[in-house]
Amino acid sequence: MKFPRRKFLQITAAMAALPALPRVARAQTYPSRPVHFIIGYPPGGSADLTARMVGEWLSERLGQQFVIESRPGGGTNLATEAVVRAPPDGYTILLAAPANATNAALFEKLNFDFLRDIEPVGGLIRFPDVVELNPSVPVRSIPELIAYAKANPGKLNFASSGVGSTLHVAGELFKMMTGVDIVHVPYRGGAAAMVDLLSGRIQLMFDNLPTSVEYIKAGKLRPLAVTTATRSDVFPDLPTVGEFVPGYEASAWYGVGAPKGTPPEIVATLNKAINAILADPTAKARFTGLGATLLPGSPADFGKLVADETAKWGKVIRFAGIKAE
């Protein structure tokens, strides 16, 4: 039996399209079951708060539950490795954080390469640290802090939530760019560090702004500057460190990543939903109230941010000789 040429070409074209059908169907049905949204921090902090808000909004938009799973340990490496090893099907995603950028230089050996093994999905928010003092310290500006530290080398202690944390590397960058001698004191989490800062046992901290806002407003801490390149809407009269130390910039950020090899149509579905959330007035107001700015954009935009942060903080970590505990 002979087919007319036109009929043969139609059949051939239809057969060629068959492999694409499951992928189209997969994109249209995702997600069809709950998605595990993993964070590398304990409950109660800014990462947990961010993940829970975003997870709730993603659940509403995509019609399936986004289940927040806290897997602290190893400086977020346990959570990251769990996502790296998960099937690349969109049902396990990661709250990516600055630790993912610093750990590459901080740890001598990891079981994964974050830039290679995690698929960037999209950015969420960025927020400043705030340089703050116990009010007993006779300093009221960044220039005064630099002068005081140089006149009293090794006598000012600055607290952080742990070795290699954003609070730590922000302080090390300040030391590197100003030449001051201030002593790092790591704690097991920001809450414990804050207790000693408020009591005066520690004099200085480069803390995430959302966790310090109420103490600053109550007059329990004295803010000197924010660490981002622009001023914060929460404290618009507070200068940036960069106004006195040109080029200084440090901030915390969160985004979403997935296992490498996650289908691009699923990444696109998640990215579209994230950008819609960031454009929603309610979400914008919630994040702005925390002192955060939004990071909408493509997966490639978020991937570039992570790569840039990895290179930047790698230099600081190597300069300061920081090693994971």
N, C-alpha and C positions, 0 to 999 in steps of 0.2 A: 504494500500500500504506500502510495506516495502522497506526502503532504504538499499543498501549495506553498510556495516560498514564503508568502506573507504569514500563513498560519504557523509555519516552522519558526519564523523569527519571533512571533508572539509567544510561542511555547518556551523557546529558549530564554527570552527576557523574563518570563514568569519564573522559570526555574532558577535563574540567576538571582532573583530577588528573594528566594526562599530563606537563605541563611540570615537575612536581615530581619525577618519577621519576629523571631523570638526576642531580639534585642529591642525592637520597637514595643512589643508587648510588655517586656520587662520594665521599660521606662514608664509606660502608661500605668502599670499596676503598682509601682514602687511608691511608698512602702505598703506591703500587704500584711505586715505583722509588726510587733513592737521593735523599736530600734534601741540598742544599748549605747548610751552616751556616757563615756568613761572620762573621769577626771582623776588627776594624780595628787589630789589634796584632800585633807580631811574635811568633813562637813563644817559649815559655819563661816568660812572665809569668803573672800571676794570671788574665787573661782567657783565655789559651790553655788553662791548666789547667782552668778552669771549663768552657769549651766542650767540651773533650775528655771530661771526666767526664760532663757532661750528654748529650753526643752519644752516648756509649757506652750510657748507660742508656736513651735514647730509642730507639736501635737495637734493644735487647733487648725493649723494650715494644711497639714498633710494627712490628717485623719487617722493617725496611729500614735500610740503612746511612745514617747521618747523617755526611756527609763534611765535616770541618773544613777551611775555607779561610781562610788568613791573608792579608789584603790591607791591610797597613799603609800609612800615608801620608795627608797632609792632616788630621792630627788625628782620624782615623777617618772622615773625609768620603768617601774613596774607597770604602771598604767599604759605608758607608751608602748612597751613591748607586747602587752596584751592586745593592743590594737594592731600592731605590726603583724602579729601571728594570726589574727582573726581572718576568716574568709573575706575576700574583697567583694562583698555583695551589698554594701551599704547599710548593713544591719548592726555594725559596730563602728562607732565614730569616736573621735577623741577631742576633748577640749585642749587645743594646743595653747601653750603658754611660754613665757620667756625662758623658763627652765629648759625647754626643748632646744633653745638657741645656745644656752650657756653650757649645757652638759657635754656637748661635743668636745670642748676644750677642758672641761673640769674633770672628766673621767678618762683615765688612760685607756680603758677597754670597755666597750659597750657591745651588746649583742645585736645592735641594729645601727643603722645610719639614718638619722631622722630625715635629712634632706633627700635621701635616696628611697627610703622605705615608706614614707607617708605621703599620701596624695593631698595636696592643699585643696580645701573646699571653699573657704571664704573667711575673711576677717570679721570680727565682731566689734570689739571696743579697744580703745587705748586710753590710759589714764596716767596722770603724773604721780611721781613721788613728791613728797614735800619735805624740805630740809627743816627740821624742827628741833627745838632745844627745851630742856627743862628750864623754867623761868629763873632758876638760881644762877645760870650762866650769864655773865655780864656782856652779852652780845646781842645786837639788834639788826644786823644786816650781814650779807655775805662778805663784803669787804672787811667788816669787823671780825667775822668768824675766821677768815684767812689770817688776819693780823694777830688775833688772839692765839690761834693754833701755832703760828710760827714763833710767837713769843713764849709759848708753853709747850714745846715739842713733847709728844708722848703722854700728855696729861689729859687730853680729851678722849673719851671712849665713845665709839658709835656702835649702836646695837643693830643686829639684823635678825631675820627669821631663820638664818642658817647659812653655812658656807656655800657660796655660789648663788645665793638667792638674789632677786632683783634689788633688794634692800642693800645687800652686801656689795654687789658690783657697782651700784650707783655711787656708793661711798668710795670705792676703789678708783673709779673714774675721776671723782673729785680730787682725790689725793694725787693721782697721776697728772692732772692738768694744772694743779695749783702748787704742788710740791710741799704740801703740809704733812705733818706727822701726827695722824690721829689713829687710835688703836681700835681695831675691829674686835667686837665681842659677839660671837654667834650664840643664838638661843635656839631652842627647839620650838620654833613657831613665833609668829609676830606678836601673839597675845602675851606671852611671857616676857618678851622684850619690852612691850609697852608698859607692863607693870613696873619694871625697873626704871624706865625713862620717867614715868610719872612720879616715882618715889625719889628720884635724884641719884640713884645708884649708877645710872648711866646718864651721860649728859646730852647725847646727840643721836639722831636717827634720821635716815632717809626712808620715810615710811610711805606706803601706798596712801594716797590722799583719802580714799573712801573710808579707811579705818581710823583716820585721825581727825576727820572733820568736826565731830562733836567735842572732842577734847580741846581743839583749837578754839571753837566758838565759846566754850566754857571758860577759856583763859587758863586751862591747865597746862597747855603747851604753847611755846612761842614759835610761830612759823617765820622762816626767813625768806624762803623762795620755793617755787615749784621747779621741777627738774625737766619739764617738757620745753619744747622750743617756743611755745606760745603760752600766754597766761591762762589761768583756769577761770571759767565762768563762775565757779563757786566762790573764789576769792580773787576777784578781778584786780584788786589793788596790790596783790602780792606779786612781786617781780619774779622773773625767771632767773635761774642760776646763770644762764647764758648771757644775760644783760651785764654781768660782771666778769664771767669767765667765757669768753667767746668760743662758740663751738660745742659747749657742754650741752648734752641732751641725754636724758634717761627716762624711760617710761615703762610701765607694765602694759601688756596687751593680751587679748585672748582671741582665738579663732577656732576654726573647726578643721580637722584633718580626718582622713580615712585611710585604710590600708592601700598600699600601692597596687594598682591594677583594678581598682574599683571602676566599673564601667563609666565612661564619660557622661552618658545620659543621666546616670544616677547622681554623679557629682553636680551636673547642671541643675537637676531638680532641687537638690539641697541648697545650692548656691542661690538659685532664684528665690527660694523660700526665705533664706537668711536676709537677702537684700530687701525683700518685701517687709520683713520684720523691722529692719533698721530704718525703713522709710515710714513706718507707722508712727503717728504722733504720740501714742501712749508709750510705746517702747522708747522712743527718743527722749521723752520726758523722764522716764524711769532712769535711763542711763545718764542723762545730763545731771540729774539730781545726785548721782554718785560722783560727779566730777569727771565723767568719761566723755570722750569724743568717739564718734562712730567710724567704723572701717568698712564701708560698703565697697564692693568691687568684684572683680573676677577671681577665679582660683589662681590665675597667674599673678595677679596683684598681691594676693596673700602669700604666695610662694616667694615672691621677691622680697617682701617684708621679712619673712623668716630667714631667708638667705643673707640679707643685709645685716640683720640682728646677730646672726651666727658669726659672721665675719667681724663685726664691731666688738662684741663682747669676748670673742676669742683673743683678740689683741689685748684687751684689758686683763683678762685672766692670766695670760702668759706673762704680761708685764709685771703683775703683782705676785706671780708665783703661787696662785691659788690652786690647791688640790682638794679633791673631795675627801671628806672625813671617813 
